[in-house]
Amino acid sequence: MLLEMAKYNLNAIYTIITINDEQNSSIYVIGVGQGSLGLAQPESYANENALTKSYQQWMKDLAMTMTNVTSMIDDDVTSIFELEKKIAEFSWTIAEQIARQKDNVRTTVSNLSNTINSSIDFSNYLRRVYQSVNVTLNDTERVIVGELEYLKNVSNVISQYSSRTLQNYFIWRFMMTLIDYMPKRFRTTKQQFTQTLDGSASEEKRTLTCSSNVNSLMGFALSRLYIRKYFDENARNESLIMIENIRNTFIEMINQSNWMDSVSKTKAMAKARAIVENVSYPDYVASDNVTKLEKDYADYKFNSSYILNGLKIAHLAAKDNYRLLRQSVDRQTWTFPPTKIEAAYNPSLNSICIGSTMGHEITHGFDIMGRQYDQNGNIVPWWANETIDAYNKQTECFIQQYSNYTVPSVNRQVFLFRCI
């Protein structure tokens, strides 16, 4: 079941992924770590609440649409939720993952099983996952293990549950992930949960969902149609000038800061100058040569079945990621297509995609996460301890202020690491 989940890029319980080497961003390595949770955040499972009740009800309602044998559904749902709740107990929060990134363990494929020391043969598991896309792993292949304690504890947890409960859990997570691709009678089972989660009173119009999917999947091809017909090249040039002005102003702010030591200042300014900016669109999108676009979308062969297309999309995403292991890192890669209004900073590549907040994205290279990476995107402690202490003192007032904000409708506090 784990192999089947990995085949469709569904990281329940464990995550297997190809990532930039955090110590050498010019190469790809294998990453192994904790998987996702149905309710996303581990703290959501701490106490019974409206969200956990709605979540379990969704499981029951979906199961009822799929079988006429209903006598075991209540017991099965209870077992599934208890398993996931137990997994959540050992899951690291986002704040913990950030704070404990230095605890990542570097090992090799041949030593992985010994490193995790569980009943699961992780070395063989990795080999089979990558072999599914014709990538043969060597014994000395680098592996970065995150959340090692989670992997050890959860491997012991799942050994205590029946094969029925484990299979049901994987099926549930599979169905949950693909629910939006399914017919309406299945999708309606999710509505009450969605309303409890974020207040959405009704499902998004199907036309919007479908067009959004096309944009997410083939955004660069769509961008080509728009750019060649409507885009003003002057806007691109003006944006490039604007970001250079913002970069220079930011460097001047660093230089004038009174809380950074001189060595950290020099390195910070060098990093700011090294940021790769992705503005408007990559050149190949507007080019008369469509070779790259055709190559990128060569496997995108769909039919009239939306659910089967969804499965194919998930499978292609997994294949593309696993195959990265044998590819070179391209620092010019775009994280998002031009048709997606999004701003993003990639610490491993030290690059920014410009949406509408250019200056904001630059600052990500120097925040609590970004400051761990040097100008080449490698994890290197380049801030002096005295500067880190000064930074913490400077930000304490913001932490105190925003941590006191609560959203009454969901009875939750503002989450510091996402909001500041």
Secondary structure by P-SEA (a helix, b strand, c coil): caaaaaaacccccbbbbbbcccccccbbbbbbbbbbcccccccccccccaaaaaaaaaaaaaaaaccccccaaaaaaaaaaaaaaaaaaacccaaaaaaacccbbbbcccccccccccccaaaaaaaaaaaaaccccccccbbbbcaaaaaaaaaaaaaaccaaaaaaaaaaaaaaaacccccaaaaaaaaaaaaaaccccccccaaaaaaaaaaaacaaaaaaaaaaccccaaaaaaaaaaaaaaaaaaaaaaaacccccaaaaaaaaaaaaacccccccccccccccaaaaaaaaccccccccaaaaaaaaaaaaaaaaaacccccccccccccccccccccccccccbbbbcccaaaaaacccccccccccccccccccccaaaaaaaaaaaaaaaaaaaacccccccccccccccc
